[in-house]
Amino acid sequence: MRTVPYEPELRVLNPATEEVVATVPAATAEDVDAAVARAAKAQSGWAALAPGDRARTLRRFAATVDAHLEELAWLEVREAGHLIGDARWEAANVRDLLDYAAGGVERLTGRQIPVQGGLDVTVLEPLGVVGVIAPWNFPMPIAAWGTAPALAAGNAVLLKPAETTPLTALRLAELALDAGLPEGLFQVLPGHGPVAGDALVEHPEVAKIVFTGSTAVGRQVAAKASARLKRVTLELGGKSPNIVFADADLETAAAAAPMSFLDNAGQDCCARTRILVQRSVHDRFLELLAPAVESFPVGDPADERTRMGPLISGSQLRRVRSYVPDDAPGIRGKAPEGPGFWFPPTVLTGVDPDARVAVEEVFGPVAVVLPFEDEADAVRLANATPYGLSGSLWTRDIGRALRVSGAVRAGNLSVNSHSSVRYWTPFGGCKQSGIGRELGPDALTAFTETKNVFISTEGPAQ
């Protein structure tokens, strides 16, 4: 088997211009090993801190991030092509996650369980060193999804950002030191997945891996982690439905549909790329949807008026193009020409429900519209993919909303909206969309081990 050579540096490109923004040294397996040793040393002291001291340090980290929001946002624009308004929200989300996690440190309590002849208590102890492997589509917030609660629970964190988007992660690590986090507690390891990523997953002293990315790579991570019975949280792909019933407010549903699959140029696991519309209102819905898609503002991410930017890379652009034949019927918007990885907003019609574009995750600004007959047919179509991450349904019938929400296999659903992720509510998928949950009130416990302690009150036997 031929060994694939990897470059010793990562070249970070601006997706809107294709200009090189920075070059970053790529971590080796030896670098990972040394980082784990530093992390283990720092973690023991961090876990021994009084909970109030750990919480205060994380709040200082949050305040330091807050003081650098604009800097972080512009880094995200340059390395990921995100809109400046979105990037500001993402930097603020990191701040908010740190604050929220800090609030859980002093509430990370065990239980007292009634037993005969003594006292039984449970204690939640940190796992040790945690590896977080973050994706390129939302580099800042998703890195914080794993990092903030893991640190709050008393662990050390090694963060491996995606090869294309390491800059915000590296800056966050610098800000953590500025805020007073111990040296070695939170380290960033930019590098190639098959090198630094594999070394992190397979390292015997890394207790857990949090991975966000494709389902194919997630399977590999799970398989390698299972060899050491290592814990994993996996947030993987999606092919989410947007179900529009005939009794819905069609104008509102059509106006909201574009952002449900065009946010971040469709590079979102939660993107509602399968628009399921009841047949009796199918044509009317398309009439309402067309002008919203055709006029959708695509362009410079630094322009406050822009609502969609470029794809992340040339390879991603080629992937998206492979799903959309030039003569495919549908609705198309406009995108800039020239440098940059641009693809126009696209809605395909007349697509077979089993077509590749209708069942596979495109990860681009492409959706399909599929008609359905009745409630049972809508549920059947919604569930006819291997994924189960998120989805939406539009109806004025609260009974139908509850029935369909119960029947659709997805970890996150919205009724008459496209909301998916809040840092104070749980997030995750089922089927091939992942394992475990992130965020919400139980986030810290996912980074702990439960220890049971029984204390006899009856004394030694006579």
Helices and strands as residue ranges (DSSP letters): E 9-13, E 20-25, H 29-48, H 51-67, H 69-80, H 84-105, E 112-113, E 118-126, E 129-133, H 139-152, E 156-160, H 167-178, E 186-188, I 193-197, H 198-202, E 206-212, H 215-226, E 231-235, E 241-244, H 250-262, G 263-266, E 274-278, G 279-281, H 282-294, H 314-321, E 330-332, E 346-348, H 356-359, E 366-372, H 375-382, E 387-388, E 390-394, H 398-407, E 412-415, E 430-431, E 434-435, G 444-447, E 448-456
